[in-house]
Amino acid sequence: MWKRWLTVTGAEHVSFVDYAVLGPQLGMPAYPIDGERSLTITREYVTAFLDTHLKGKRRPLLDGPSAEYPEVGFW
């Protein structure tokens, strides 16, 4: 059975929705992780997951920690 448990340092639940990107523009408090960065991380890891499981492509991003995304922790 394939599984991964990932965490993102500085992220909260709302870090991965539009609020994180739009909040600071609306004068709302910012989170420790930048909204654009959380959006990039979400896109990259979801794409890697879908490529792996739907297209059968190997994506090393899912193998362990990445220098490009040091805030992503594998458990």
Residue pairs with C-beta under 8 A, 6 or more apart in sequence:
2 53
4 62
4 74
5 74
5 75
6 45
6 72
6 73
6 74
6 75
7 72
7 73
7 75
8 15
8 33
8 38
8 41
8 71
8 72
8 73
9 33
9 71
9 72
9 73
10 31
10 32
10 33
10 71
11 31
11 32
11 33
11 38
11 71
12 31
14 20
14 31
15 31
15 33
15 35
15 38
16 38
16 39
16 42
19 28
19 35
20 31
20 33
20 34
20 35
20 38
20 39
21 35
21 36
21 38
21 39
22 35
23 29
23 30
23 31
23 35
24 30
24 35
31 38
33 71
37 71
41 69
41 71
41 72
44 61
44 69
45 61
45 62
45 69
45 72
48 59
48 61
48 62
49 59
49 62
51 57
51 59
52 58
52 59
52 62
61 69
64 74
65 72
65 73
65 74
66 72
